Amino acid sequence: MRTSEWIQIGFAVVFSIAAWATGFTSRPLPLRRRWIVTGLAAFAVVAVALVHLCASYLSPEQFLILLDGLTVTLFLVPYWQTGQFFLKPNPQIQDRLMAFDRWLLPGIAAKSGTERNSVGFILEMAYLSCYPLVPLALAAVYLAGLRAKVDGFWLVLLVSTYLCYAITPLVPAFPPRSVTGDQPAAKEPLKKANKGRLFNGWILHHGSIHAISFPSAHVASAFAIAFTLLYYAPWIGLIFLVIAILISLGAVVGRYHYALDVLLGAVTALIVFLASYKYL
């Protein structure tokens, strides 16, 4: 198996073990949640096994493409697992994160999200780009003729992102837009929110764990992609670096993330990239 498959299976299994280990703590996860985490881990293991059974029926090139598709498919398994660890927010943690925002960005911290104008719409669209970013980045790797470098690409991206998911259960907090009482998809009148914010709100309402990842996994993923592609193909990497910066701005200004978890997401990606440099 490739390193990417080991990373994905490893993190999924570790999360499963951690879920059951909570039974020996003062805050055990409900049994149903433990089984969900375990089921997701089993899904990852079985999916990898089934794909490898197809190896003898495919050409080496076809098999590698299938493996990359599998990696994309399993990318969010740890995200859904870490969401099962979120029982309730820690008010002290939320207060400290908000205090940092008020100190660093008092004007933004006083608001509950982007304005209903063109700048607000652009920032919302920038944040929205984090959802298709991984398959788009993989497509860029293929189109740039960098398929031989895909292992290094996955190494930096997966480790950066999954480290954020691993830390997240230790920092249980609602996103700042929820702390300030702003949930545009559900409460805000149409005339008060730009279209991009309404769309993001709808996605988050139906497809998120309703808590922040800390550090921000979206930001870590974006910068991990940017740093790796800057190394392999600077002109492509520069494009993704701009996207990563815009995602970060959208996350903070849109109040989807606190400033600190966005900053730490970028730092996490940088540290993993530097630590993985000799393997690229």
BAPAGU-51495 format. One record per residue (C-alpha): residue number from 1; chain; x, y, z. Coordinates in pm, 1 decimal, padded with zeros to 6 digits. Example, Ala and Ser with C-alpha at 12.3 -4.5 7.8 and 13.67 -1.06 7.14 Angstrom:
BAPAGU-51495
<atom 1; A; <01230.0; -00450.0; 00780.0>>
<atom 2; A; <01367.0; -00106.0; 00714.0>>
end
This chain:
BAPAGU-51495
<atom 1; A; <00000.0; 00000.0; 00000.0>>
<atom 2; A; <00102.4; 00359.3; -00051.3>>
<atom 3; A; <00182.9; 00589.6; 00237.4>>
<atom 4; A; <-00143.0; 00776.4; 00178.3>>
<atom 5; A; <-00350.4; 00463.1; 00240.7>>
<atom 6; A; <-00158.3; 00385.7; 00559.1>>
<atom 7; A; <-00213.9; 00742.2; 00681.1>>
<atom 8; A; <-00586.4; 00728.6; 00613.8>>
<atom 9; A; <-00635.3; 00386.8; 00769.7>>
<atom 10; A; <-00407.4; 00475.5; 01060.8>>
<atom 11; A; <-00589.6; 00793.6; 01156.4>>
<atom 12; A; <-00930.5; 00627.5; 01117.5>>
<atom 13; A; <-00832.9; 00334.9; 01340.5>>
<atom 14; A; <-00671.3; 00559.8; 01602.2>>
<atom 15; A; <-00989.5; 00768.0; 01620.6>>
<atom 16; A; <-01188.1; 00447.7; 01668.6>>
<atom 17; A; <-00963.5; 00335.1; 01953.9>>
<atom 18; A; <-00984.2; 00681.7; 02109.5>>
<atom 19; A; <-01364.1; 00671.9; 02093.9>>
<atom 20; A; <-01378.4; 00349.5; 02292.6>>
<atom 21; A; <-01108.8; 00473.1; 02529.8>>
<atom 22; A; <-01340.5; 00753.8; 02639.5>>
<atom 23; A; <-01533.9; 00485.2; 02824.7>>
<atom 24; A; <-01259.0; 00495.2; 03085.4>>
<atom 25; A; <-01282.7; 00872.1; 03131.1>>
<atom 26; A; <-01522.4; 01102.9; 03313.0>>
<atom 27; A; <-01680.1; 01206.6; 02980.1>>
<atom 28; A; <-01747.9; 00886.3; 02784.8>>
<atom 29; A; <-01890.1; 00913.1; 02436.8>>
<atom 30; A; <-02241.7; 00772.6; 02397.4>>
<atom 31; A; <-02231.5; 00417.0; 02267.3>>
<atom 32; A; <-02397.0; 00515.0; 01939.3>>
<atom 33; A; <-02122.2; 00766.8; 01867.0>>
<atom 34; A; <-01850.6; 00511.9; 01937.6>>
<atom 35; A; <-02006.3; 00275.4; 01688.0>>
<atom 36; A; <-02031.0; 00551.5; 01426.5>>
<atom 37; A; <-01659.4; 00625.8; 01466.3>>
<atom 38; A; <-01582.7; 00253.6; 01444.5>>
<atom 39; A; <-01806.3; 00209.9; 01141.9>>
<atom 40; A; <-01627.7; 00491.1; 00959.3>>
<atom 41; A; <-01292.7; 00328.7; 01036.4>>
<atom 42; A; <-01421.5; -00005.4; 00909.9>>
<atom 43; A; <-01546.7; 00163.6; 00592.9>>
<atom 44; A; <-01199.1; 00307.8; 00529.0>>
<atom 45; A; <-01027.1; -00027.2; 00585.8>>
<atom 46; A; <-01271.3; -00221.6; 00368.8>>
<atom 47; A; <-01259.8; 00039.3; 00090.8>>
<atom 48; A; <-00880.1; 00023.6; 00074.5>>
<atom 49; A; <-00886.7; -00357.5; 00076.2>>
<atom 50; A; <-01146.2; -00376.2; -00201.9>>
<atom 51; A; <-00957.1; -00132.0; -00421.9>>
<atom 52; A; <-00636.1; -00330.5; -00381.8>>
<atom 53; A; <-00822.2; -00644.5; -00487.7>>
<atom 54; A; <-00881.0; -00470.4; -00820.7>>
<atom 55; A; <-00507.7; -00432.6; -00886.1>>
<atom 56; A; <-00477.2; -00749.5; -01093.4>>
<atom 57; A; <-00761.2; -00641.0; -01323.3>>
<atom 58; A; <-00619.6; -00298.1; -01405.6>>
<atom 59; A; <-00310.0; -00159.1; -01569.0>>
<atom 60; A; <-00059.9; 00002.9; -01330.0>>
<atom 61; A; <-00165.2; 00346.3; -01454.3>>
<atom 62; A; <-00535.7; 00275.2; -01408.4>>
<atom 63; A; <-00472.9; 00134.7; -01062.0>>
<atom 64; A; <-00283.1; 00444.8; -00949.0>>
<atom 65; A; <-00565.3; 00666.4; -01074.4>>
<atom 66; A; <-00811.6; 00451.1; -00880.2>>
<atom 67; A; <-00596.4; 00484.0; -00566.5>>
<atom 68; A; <-00595.3; 00862.8; -00597.3>>
<atom 69; A; <-00971.6; 00857.1; -00637.7>>
<atom 70; A; <-00994.9; 00645.1; -00324.0>>
<atom 71; A; <-00780.1; 00891.3; -00130.3>>
<atom 72; A; <-01014.3; 01174.2; -00228.9>>
<atom 73; A; <-01317.2; 00963.0; -00132.5>>
<atom 74; A; <-01178.4; 00882.4; 00213.3>>
<atom 75; A; <-01038.8; 01230.3; 00274.4>>
<atom 76; A; <-01316.8; 01342.1; 00510.2>>
<atom 77; A; <-01354.6; 01019.2; 00709.4>>
<atom 78; A; <-01154.2; 01159.3; 01006.0>>
<atom 79; A; <-01361.6; 01478.4; 00986.9>>
<atom 80; A; <-01683.6; 01287.4; 01044.3>>
<atom 81; A; <-01512.8; 01084.1; 01313.8>>
<atom 82; A; <-01389.2; 01386.6; 01505.1>>
<atom 83; A; <-01738.5; 01533.8; 01490.2>>
<atom 84; A; <-01863.3; 01244.8; 01702.8>>
<atom 85; A; <-01636.6; 01361.5; 01986.3>>
<atom 86; A; <-01812.1; 01698.8; 02005.1>>
<atom 87; A; <-02067.1; 01684.6; 02287.4>>
<atom 88; A; <-02085.4; 02050.9; 02386.3>>
<atom 89; A; <-01866.6; 02361.9; 02357.7>>
<atom 90; A; <-01627.2; 02475.6; 02626.9>>
<atom 91; A; <-01728.0; 02834.3; 02716.7>>
<atom 92; A; <-01381.4; 02918.5; 02850.9>>
<atom 93; A; <-01215.5; 02812.4; 02526.2>>
<atom 94; A; <-01466.8; 03008.1; 02319.2>>
<atom 95; A; <-01414.1; 03317.8; 02533.4>>
<atom 96; A; <-01036.8; 03299.3; 02488.5>>
<atom 97; A; <-01066.0; 03255.3; 02113.5>>
<atom 98; A; <-01304.3; 03550.6; 02091.7>>
<atom 99; A; <-01075.0; 03759.8; 02312.5>>
<atom 100; A; <-00787.2; 03695.6; 02072.4>>
<atom 101; A; <-01007.9; 03805.1; 01782.1>>
<atom 102; A; <-01106.5; 04124.4; 01962.1>>
<atom 103; A; <-00741.1; 04200.1; 02033.8>>
<atom 104; A; <-00614.6; 04124.1; 01682.5>>
<atom 105; A; <-00913.1; 04223.7; 01467.1>>
<atom 106; A; <-01156.1; 04430.6; 01676.3>>
<atom 107; A; <-01353.0; 04554.4; 01375.3>>
<atom 108; A; <-01412.7; 04205.4; 01239.0>>
<atom 109; A; <-01471.6; 04047.0; 01579.8>>
<atom 110; A; <-01755.5; 04291.9; 01643.6>>
<atom 111; A; <-01944.2; 04160.7; 01338.6>>
<atom 112; A; <-02120.1; 03832.8; 01279.7>>
<atom 113; A; <-02012.4; 03779.6; 00919.7>>
<atom 114; A; <-01953.7; 03929.2; 00577.8>>
<atom 115; A; <-02138.7; 04234.1; 00451.3>>
<atom 116; A; <-02400.1; 04224.8; 00177.6>>
<atom 117; A; <-02172.2; 04369.4; -00088.7>>
<atom 118; A; <-01932.3; 04255.0; -00359.6>>
<atom 119; A; <-01638.0; 04213.2; -00120.9>>
<atom 120; A; <-01850.1; 04003.6; 00112.6>>
<atom 121; A; <-01967.5; 03788.3; -00177.7>>
<atom 122; A; <-01610.2; 03734.3; -00301.1>>
<atom 123; A; <-01494.6; 03628.7; 00046.1>>
<atom 124; A; <-01786.9; 03388.7; 00077.9>>
<atom 125; A; <-01703.8; 03238.3; -00260.7>>
<atom 126; A; <-01340.5; 03211.8; -00155.6>>
<atom 127; A; <-01439.1; 03017.0; 00153.2>>
<atom 128; A; <-01673.3; 02804.3; -00056.0>>
<atom 129; A; <-01376.4; 02703.2; -00272.7>>
<atom 130; A; <-01235.4; 02497.6; 00014.2>>
<atom 131; A; <-01492.1; 02224.4; -00055.5>>
<atom 132; A; <-01377.6; 02124.4; -00407.6>>
<atom 133; A; <-01016.1; 02226.1; -00341.2>>
<atom 134; A; <-00867.0; 01877.9; -00293.9>>
<atom 135; A; <-00997.3; 01723.1; -00618.7>>
<atom 136; A; <-00910.2; 02044.7; -00803.7>>
<atom 137; A; <-00556.4; 02034.0; -00666.5>>
<atom 138; A; <-00523.1; 01667.8; -00764.0>>
<atom 139; A; <-00641.7; 01756.8; -01114.1>>
<atom 140; A; <-00375.4; 02029.8; -01126.0>>
<atom 141; A; <-00111.0; 01773.7; -01027.0>>
<atom 142; A; <-00221.4; 01548.1; -01312.2>>
<atom 143; A; <-00247.5; 01825.4; -01571.4>>
<atom 144; A; <00096.5; 01958.4; -01479.4>>
<atom 145; A; <00250.3; 01617.3; -01542.7>>
<atom 146; A; <00337.1; 01569.9; -01175.9>>
<atom 147; A; <00176.3; 01231.2; -01118.2>>
<atom 148; A; <00513.7; 01089.3; -01016.4>>
<atom 149; A; <00506.6; 01338.1; -00727.3>>
<atom 150; A; <00157.4; 01252.1; -00604.6>>
<atom 151; A; <00286.9; 01060.1; -00301.3>>
<atom 152; A; <00455.9; 01373.2; -00168.3>>
<atom 153; A; <00143.3; 01574.3; -00241.1>>
<atom 154; A; <-00072.2; 01337.0; -00037.0>>
<atom 155; A; <00182.8; 01311.1; 00243.5>>
<atom 156; A; <00183.6; 01683.7; 00320.6>>
<atom 157; A; <-00189.2; 01729.6; 00261.0>>
<atom 158; A; <-00312.8; 01433.9; 00464.9>>
<atom 159; A; <-00082.0; 01479.9; 00762.7>>
<atom 160; A; <-00150.6; 01855.4; 00780.7>>
<atom 161; A; <-00526.2; 01808.1; 00766.2>>
<atom 162; A; <-00550.2; 01506.0; 00993.5>>
<atom 163; A; <-00335.7; 01662.5; 01264.0>>
<atom 164; A; <-00598.7; 01935.8; 01285.5>>
<atom 165; A; <-00872.4; 01676.0; 01319.5>>
<atom 166; A; <-00672.2; 01496.2; 01589.1>>
<atom 167; A; <-00643.5; 01813.0; 01798.9>>
<atom 168; A; <-01003.3; 01926.1; 01744.0>>
<atom 169; A; <-01167.7; 01712.6; 02018.1>>
<atom 170; A; <-00942.6; 01887.9; 02271.2>>
<atom 171; A; <-01077.8; 02230.4; 02169.2>>
<atom 172; A; <-01458.3; 02197.3; 02164.0>>
<atom 173; A; <-01602.8; 02525.3; 02042.6>>
<atom 174; A; <-01877.1; 02662.3; 01822.9>>
<atom 175; A; <-01768.2; 02882.0; 01530.4>>
<atom 176; A; <-01773.9; 03256.0; 01604.5>>
<atom 177; A; <-02077.8; 03313.6; 01382.5>>
<atom 178; A; <-02275.7; 03088.5; 01618.4>>
<atom 179; A; <-02130.4; 03245.3; 01932.3>>
<atom 180; A; <-02249.5; 03586.9; 01813.9>>
<atom 181; A; <-02590.1; 03446.1; 01727.4>>
<atom 182; A; <-02561.2; 03470.9; 01349.2>>
<atom 183; A; <-02679.0; 03173.9; 01145.2>>
<atom 184; A; <-02770.8; 03323.0; 00808.7>>
<atom 185; A; <-02909.2; 03011.7; 00647.3>>
<atom 186; A; <-03165.8; 02969.9; 00921.0>>
<atom 187; A; <-03234.8; 03310.2; 01078.8>>
<atom 188; A; <-03112.0; 03600.8; 00877.5>>
<atom 189; A; <-03358.5; 03760.8; 00634.1>>
<atom 190; A; <-03260.1; 03727.6; 00271.4>>
<atom 191; A; <-03208.8; 04101.0; 00234.9>>
<atom 192; A; <-02944.3; 04106.5; 00510.8>>
<atom 193; A; <-02709.6; 03837.5; 00378.7>>
<atom 194; A; <-02529.8; 03805.4; 00046.5>>
<atom 195; A; <-02606.8; 03502.8; -00168.8>>
<atom 196; A; <-02269.5; 03344.0; -00104.0>>
<atom 197; A; <-02323.5; 03356.9; 00270.3>>
<atom 198; A; <-02664.8; 03199.2; 00241.7>>
<atom 199; A; <-02520.7; 02916.1; 00031.8>>
<atom 200; A; <-02231.7; 02858.9; 00272.9>>
<atom 201; A; <-02475.9; 02864.4; 00561.7>>
<atom 202; A; <-02692.5; 02603.6; 00393.5>>
<atom 203; A; <-02393.8; 02374.3; 00332.1>>
<atom 204; A; <-02271.1; 02408.6; 00689.4>>
<atom 205; A; <-02619.3; 02354.3; 00829.7>>
<atom 206; A; <-02662.9; 02027.5; 00641.1>>
<atom 207; A; <-02308.5; 01899.1; 00603.8>>
<atom 208; A; <-02084.6; 01998.5; 00893.2>>
<atom 209; A; <-02012.8; 01882.6; 01247.6>>
<atom 210; A; <-02137.2; 02222.8; 01375.0>>
<atom 211; A; <-01812.2; 02292.3; 01556.6>>
<atom 212; A; <-01478.4; 02438.3; 01454.1>>
<atom 213; A; <-01178.8; 02228.5; 01363.4>>
<atom 214; A; <-00881.6; 02352.2; 01561.6>>
<atom 215; A; <-00646.8; 02434.4; 01399.7>>
<atom 216; A; <-00858.5; 02508.0; 01093.9>>
<atom 217; A; <-00840.6; 02200.1; 00872.6>>
<atom 218; A; <-00969.5; 02396.4; 00572.8>>
<atom 219; A; <-00683.5; 02642.3; 00604.5>>
<atom 220; A; <-00427.1; 02370.4; 00675.6>>
<atom 221; A; <-00539.8; 02179.2; 00365.2>>
<atom 222; A; <-00527.4; 02488.9; 00146.9>>
<atom 223; A; <-00178.8; 02588.7; 00256.6>>
<atom 224; A; <-00050.7; 02229.9; 00245.4>>
<atom 225; A; <-00157.6; 02216.4; -00119.0>>
<atom 226; A; <-00006.1; 02557.9; -00189.2>>
<atom 227; A; <00330.6; 02484.4; -00025.4>>
<atom 228; A; <00365.4; 02147.5; -00197.3>>
<atom 229; A; <00275.4; 02280.5; -00540.4>>
<atom 230; A; <00501.9; 02582.3; -00492.9>>
<atom 231; A; <00783.2; 02330.3; -00453.4>>
<atom 232; A; <00684.5; 02114.6; -00751.4>>
<atom 233; A; <00545.9; 02376.4; -00991.6>>
<atom 234; A; <00584.5; 02736.4; -00865.8>>
<atom 235; A; <00338.2; 02897.4; -01105.7>>
<atom 236; A; <00062.4; 02651.4; -01011.2>>
<atom 237; A; <00156.9; 02676.0; -00646.3>>
<atom 238; A; <00126.6; 03053.3; -00660.3>>
<atom 239; A; <-00232.7; 03022.6; -00779.4>>
<atom 240; A; <-00316.3; 02789.4; -00493.1>>
<atom 241; A; <-00134.3; 03015.1; -00247.4>>
<atom 242; A; <-00364.4; 03301.6; -00345.9>>
<atom 243; A; <-00662.0; 03067.6; -00302.0>>
<atom 244; A; <-00534.5; 02963.9; 00042.8>>
<atom 245; A; <-00500.7; 03326.3; 00151.3>>
<atom 246; A; <-00850.8; 03406.8; 00025.4>>
<atom 247; A; <-00994.5; 03102.6; 00204.5>>
<atom 248; A; <-00827.6; 03222.9; 00524.7>>
<atom 249; A; <-00970.8; 03572.0; 00485.0>>
<atom 250; A; <-01314.4; 03431.2; 00409.8>>
<atom 251; A; <-01295.7; 03206.8; 00715.9>>
<atom 252; A; <-01212.5; 03493.5; 00952.0>>
<atom 253; A; <-01421.5; 03773.9; 00801.9>>
<atom 254; A; <-01714.7; 03536.9; 00749.6>>
<atom 255; A; <-01675.2; 03427.0; 01114.1>>
<atom 256; A; <-01655.4; 03062.3; 01017.7>>
<atom 257; A; <-01331.4; 03036.7; 01214.1>>
<atom 258; A; <-01149.3; 03232.8; 01479.9>>
<atom 259; A; <-00832.2; 03413.8; 01380.4>>
<atom 260; A; <-00619.6; 03188.8; 01600.6>>
<atom 261; A; <-00732.7; 02860.2; 01450.0>>
<atom 262; A; <-00681.7; 03003.4; 01100.4>>
<atom 263; A; <-00328.3; 03115.6; 01185.2>>
<atom 264; A; <-00248.5; 02780.8; 01345.3>>
<atom 265; A; <-00389.8; 02598.1; 01044.2>>
<atom 266; A; <-00140.1; 02775.0; 00818.2>>
<atom 267; A; <00142.2; 02713.2; 01066.9>>
<atom 268; A; <00052.8; 02343.0; 01087.0>>
<atom 269; A; <00076.7; 02310.3; 00709.9>>
<atom 270; A; <00411.5; 02491.1; 00705.4>>
<atom 271; A; <00557.8; 02271.3; 00979.7>>
<atom 272; A; <00442.1; 01950.7; 00809.4>>
<atom 273; A; <00573.9; 02071.3; 00474.1>>
<atom 274; A; <00916.4; 02150.5; 00619.5>>
<atom 275; A; <00925.2; 01821.2; 00810.2>>
<atom 276; A; <00835.9; 01631.1; 00491.7>>
<atom 277; A; <01071.2; 01825.2; 00265.5>>
<atom 278; A; <01323.2; 01544.9; 00215.0>>
<atom 279; A; <01045.2; 01306.1; 00110.6>>
<atom 280; A; <00907.1; 01529.4; -00165.3>>
end
